Amino acid sequence: MQPNNINHHSNIEVCGLDLEFRTVAMDDRTPTGAQIAAAAGFPPAADATVLQILANRELEDIRPTEVVNLNSGLTRFIVAEGSESYRITIDGVRYDWPGRLITGVVLRKLVSVPENKVLYFERRDQADQELRDLDSIDLADAGVERFYTAAKPQFKVTIVVEGTPHEWLKESITYAEVVTLEVPDYHRHPEITYSVSYKKGPGNKPEGVLPPGASTKVKEGMVFYVSETGQS
């Protein structure tokens, strides 16, 4: 009789409330919620919540005695201490989150918000809040906290190069781009060198020199000066 070589081992991915996943091994392809919590590092007596991430990214609560079939391919789990949950919605989809606090970066990870979208926290008595990655929302208030995404507004400023205004659609500009705005055929004459300086810039360095190969953030009304310095 041939030995049974069926592999009953499987890997799953687990994370805490930060959604930073790590891979752990399971000895059973049909573990219970308690076994998944143990694999994530929670002792048997711990009161842990286990949430399975479904294909549509919704969360399904797995009870300690409930069996999960890993052959389904759904092998990512959030495991958190405690049994309380807080209801939120993101773009109308309901989630029961197992932590009182949630940050902008975790919300973005939870539903895979693309870079070209902005995340907002809907507020009842004041303007909705745009959520940055490190912003934290307390979910303990009564009711359901609602979040939504929207297209990121297009970046657009007007910069001035040697007295001529130019509409600029990027958040930064390079030395070569500044020179080209003043000298359109700059790329055809790499032997000619230029000095680039600016004023009315952003941040704590509103004035400075932009050397070849460098770039700088831009802001509305930023002024650049370009002067030929000779041939290299």
Sequence and secondary structure as in RCSB ss.txt:
>XXXX:A:sequence
MQPNNINHHSNIEVCGLDLEFRTVAMDDRTPTGAQIAAAAGFPPAADATVLQILANRELEDIRPTEVVNLNSGLT
RFIVAEGSESYRITIDGVRYDWPGRLITGVVLRKLVSVPENKVLYFERRDQADQELRDLDSIDLADAGVERFYTA
AKPQFKVTIVVEGTPHEWLKESITYAEVVTLEVPDYHRHPEITYSVSYKKGPGNKPEGVLPPGASTKVKEGMVFY
VSETGQS
>XXXX:A:secstr
         EEEEEE TT   EEEEES SS BHHHHHHHTT  TTS EEEEEE TTS EEEE TT B  GGGS  
EEEEEESS  EEEEETTEEEEESSSEEEHHHHHHHHT  TTEEEEE  SSS  EE  TT EEETTSSS EEEEEE
E     EEEEETTEEEEE SSEEEHHHHHHHH TTGGG TTEEEEEEEES STT  SEE  TT EEE  TT EEE
EEEEEE 
